[in-house]
Structures are given as structure tokens and as C-alpha cells.
Amino acid sequence: MLSDLDFVVSVEQDARNLVFITPWERTQHEGAIRFPDSRHFIVEAGDQWEPIGFVILQGCRNPNRSVELKRIVLQTPGRGLGRACVRMLKQLAFRDLAAHRFWLDVKSLNARALRLYASEGFVEEGRLRESVRVGTGETAGWESLVVMSLLDREYQARADAGLETAFSGYGA
Ligand SMILES: CC(C)(COP(=O)(O)OP(=O)(O)OC[C@H]1O[C@@H](n2cnc3c(N)ncnc32)[C@H](O)[C@@H]1OP(=O)(O)O)[C@@H](O)C(=O)NCCC(=O)NCCS
């Protein structure tokens, strides 16, 4: 909801997260909440279901049934909540949105996210070489994006193998 955006922007602007993402203007978040092609979620966890992060999906009405995990940012990394979240998002994409392809891009230096996506079945499609400008002034440089995807039949094979059971996270 629009009333969640102070929280969303504060998590997104956290220096620990900024290095891994390209932050949006608040108006872009407002657009994603309103635009039917997008889904903008708050992630809640713990006994009191406190907000601990957010997720944005795009392409939810894409005629090619290619749904994008546009952004996932969690405040408390390393508790298994990212895995729990990605698993729920796959179910949402393939079961509820009837996706054929669920895809994302991730900065090549984001080892944690790369490892998480690969271990959740996402396959590397290729790299957008030096496609993101990073740093400023004399320290500015380029970073590459890794494009990864999971197809519906690959998801089904994982589900049949028991690899898609609900995962609650270690500290959830
Ligand atoms: C990426 C993110 C969503 C992952 O969520 P998380 O809750 O931290 O991830 P999990 O605790 O579920 O751990 C996922 C895997 O990453 C591994 N991992 C943790 N830190 C790591 C590191 N520094 N290098 C490599 N792998 C790492 C974990 O060991 C785990 O794998 P395992 O279960 O095989 O051990 C979260 O860290 C985050 O929001 N980061 C900042 C924003 C960001 O990078 N978003 C993604 C942009 S594409």
C-alpha cells in the first residue's frame, strides 16, 4: 500500500542494500503499486509478522507469460528468509500467475543472491556486460548483470522431486 512506502524506501536506501540494487524514485514505487502488471509486496516474518523487506514483480500480465522478479530486498540477511521468500514467489509466479518463465537479473558481484537463485533452480541465461554504472568520479566503473530464469517445466520437475516444499527460514 502507499502507506508502506516510507518503510520500502528506507530499506531500499540502506547502504548495505544500495550496492546490490538500482534504487527507484518514490514515484516509481507508487506506479508499481497501481499498475496491474506489477505486484508490490511487503515481506513479513516473526511472531508479530513485522515487515522485514519488500518484493516487486513485473510482467504479471505479460502476454509471453514471462514474469520478472524485479526486486527483493530484506533487512535481515542470512536467516534463510530470502530462500523462503524466493520459494513462495516461484509458487506465486507459476501457480497463480501461470508464468512460463520466471526471470531476474542480478549484479555479478552479488555472491549471496547468485548462490541463492542458482540453488533455487534458476539457470544463467547470459550476462549483460558492464551494463550498470557504479561509483562516482575517479572510482566510477561498470558492473555486469547476470540474467537468470526458471521455466515452468523446470519448476514442475523440482516440485516433483520435492525441492519446492514450503521453507520457513531458520529464524522466521
Ligand atoms: C539477496 C537476499 C534477498 C537473500 O536473502 P537472505 O535471507 O540473505 O538469504 P538466505 O539467508 O536465504 O541465504 C541464501 C544463500 O546465500 C548464502 N550466502 C549468504 N551469504 C553469502 C555470501 N556472502 N556469499 C555467498 N553466499 C552467501 C547462504 O549461505 C544461503 O545459501 P545456503 O543455504 O546454501 O547456505 C538478501 O540478502 C538481500 O536482500 N540482500 C540485499 C539486496 C539484494 O541483494 N537483493 C537481490 C538483488 S538481485
The ligand as an SDF file (V2000), in Angstrom:
LIG
                    3D

 48 50  0  0  0  0  0  0  0  0999 V2000
   19.7330  -11.4040   -1.5520 C   0  0  0  0  0  0  0  0  0  0  0  0
   18.8040  -11.5940   -0.3570 C   0  0  0  0  0  0  0  0  0  0  0  0
   17.3630  -11.4010   -0.7710 C   0  0  0  0  0  0  0  0  0  0  0  0
   18.9880  -13.0480    0.1210 C   0  0  0  0  0  0  0  0  0  0  0  0
   18.2140  -13.2450    1.2580 O   0  0  0  0  0  0  0  0  0  0  0  0
   18.8760  -13.8840    2.5860 P   0  0  0  0  0  0  0  0  0  0  0  0
   17.7810  -14.0360    3.5840 O   0  0  0  0  0  0  0  0  0  0  0  0
   20.0500  -13.0990    2.9780 O   0  0  0  0  0  0  0  0  0  0  0  0
   19.3470  -15.2890    2.0340 O   0  0  0  0  0  0  0  0  0  0  0  0
   19.3590  -16.6770    2.7880 P   0  0  0  0  0  0  0  0  0  0  0  0
   19.6560  -16.4840    4.2530 O   0  0  0  0  0  0  0  0  0  0  0  0
   18.1030  -17.3920    2.4260 O   0  0  0  0  0  0  0  0  0  0  0  0
   20.6440  -17.3770    2.1560 O   0  0  0  0  0  0  0  0  0  0  0  0
   20.7000  -17.7050    0.8100 C   0  0  0  0  0  0  0  0  0  0  0  0
   22.0160  -18.3590    0.4870 C   0  0  0  0  0  0  0  0  0  0  0  0
   23.0660  -17.3800    0.3360 O   0  0  0  0  0  0  0  0  0  0  0  0
   24.2300  -17.8610    1.0150 C   0  0  0  0  0  0  0  0  0  0  0  0
   25.0760  -16.7510    1.4230 N   0  0  0  0  0  0  0  0  0  0  0  0
   24.9300  -15.9550    2.4770 C   0  0  0  0  0  0  0  0  0  0  0  0
   25.8960  -15.0340    2.4700 N   0  0  0  0  0  0  0  0  0  0  0  0
   26.6760  -15.2880    1.4060 C   0  0  0  0  0  0  0  0  0  0  0  0
   27.8370  -14.6850    0.8610 C   0  0  0  0  0  0  0  0  0  0  0  0
   28.3840  -13.6070    1.4300 N   0  0  0  0  0  0  0  0  0  0  0  0
   28.3610  -15.2080   -0.2610 N   0  0  0  0  0  0  0  0  0  0  0  0
   27.8070  -16.3010   -0.8600 C   0  0  0  0  0  0  0  0  0  0  0  0
   26.6940  -16.8860   -0.3930 N   0  0  0  0  0  0  0  0  0  0  0  0
   26.1450  -16.3900    0.7290 C   0  0  0  0  0  0  0  0  0  0  0  0
   23.6580  -18.5850    2.1880 C   0  0  0  0  0  0  0  0  0  0  0  0
   24.6270  -19.4370    2.7270 O   0  0  0  0  0  0  0  0  0  0  0  0
   22.4960  -19.3090    1.5680 C   0  0  0  0  0  0  0  0  0  0  0  0
   22.8990  -20.4720    0.9050 O   0  0  0  0  0  0  0  0  0  0  0  0
   22.9260  -21.8810    1.6620 P   0  0  0  0  0  0  0  0  0  0  0  0
   21.5480  -22.0960    2.2020 O   0  0  0  0  0  0  0  0  0  0  0  0
   23.2900  -22.8260    0.5590 O   0  0  0  0  0  0  0  0  0  0  0  0
   23.9380  -21.7730    2.7320 O   0  0  0  0  0  0  0  0  0  0  0  0
   19.1450  -10.6200    0.8160 C   0  0  0  0  0  0  0  0  0  0  0  0
   20.4210  -10.9200    1.3060 O   0  0  0  0  0  0  0  0  0  0  0  0
   19.0690   -9.1610    0.4370 C   0  0  0  0  0  0  0  0  0  0  0  0
   18.0100   -8.5540    0.4990 O   0  0  0  0  0  0  0  0  0  0  0  0
   20.2320   -8.5700    0.0400 N   0  0  0  0  0  0  0  0  0  0  0  0
   20.3230   -7.1650   -0.3030 C   0  0  0  0  0  0  0  0  0  0  0  0
   19.5690   -6.7980   -1.5810 C   0  0  0  0  0  0  0  0  0  0  0  0
   19.8520   -7.7610   -2.7120 C   0  0  0  0  0  0  0  0  0  0  0  0
   20.9620   -8.1560   -2.9730 O   0  0  0  0  0  0  0  0  0  0  0  0
   18.7800   -8.1470   -3.4060 N   0  0  0  0  0  0  0  0  0  0  0  0
   18.8470   -9.0270   -4.5470 C   0  0  0  0  0  0  0  0  0  0  0  0
   19.1010   -8.2400   -5.7900 C   0  0  0  0  0  0  0  0  0  0  0  0
   19.0880   -9.2980   -7.2170 S   0  0  0  0  0  0  0  0  0  0  0  0
  1  2  1  0
  2  3  1  0
  2  4  1  0
  2 36  1  0
  4  5  1  0
  5  6  1  0
  6  7  2  0
  6  8  1  0
  6  9  1  0
  9 10  1  0
 10 11  2  0
 10 12  1  0
 10 13  1  0
 13 14  1  0
 14 15  1  0
 15 16  1  0
 15 30  1  0
 16 17  1  0
 17 18  1  0
 17 28  1  0
 18 19  1  0
 18 27  1  0
 19 20  2  0
 20 21  1  0
 21 22  1  0
 21 27  2  0
 22 23  1  0
 22 24  2  0
 24 25  1  0
 25 26  2  0
 26 27  1  0
 28 29  1  0
 28 30  1  0
 30 31  1  0
 31 32  1  0
 32 33  2  0
 32 34  1  0
 32 35  1  0
 36 37  1  0
 36 38  1  0
 38 39  2  0
 38 40  1  0
 40 41  1  0
 41 42  1  0
 42 43  1  0
 43 44  2  0
 43 45  1  0
 45 46  1  0
 46 47  1  0
 47 48  1  0
M  END
$$$$
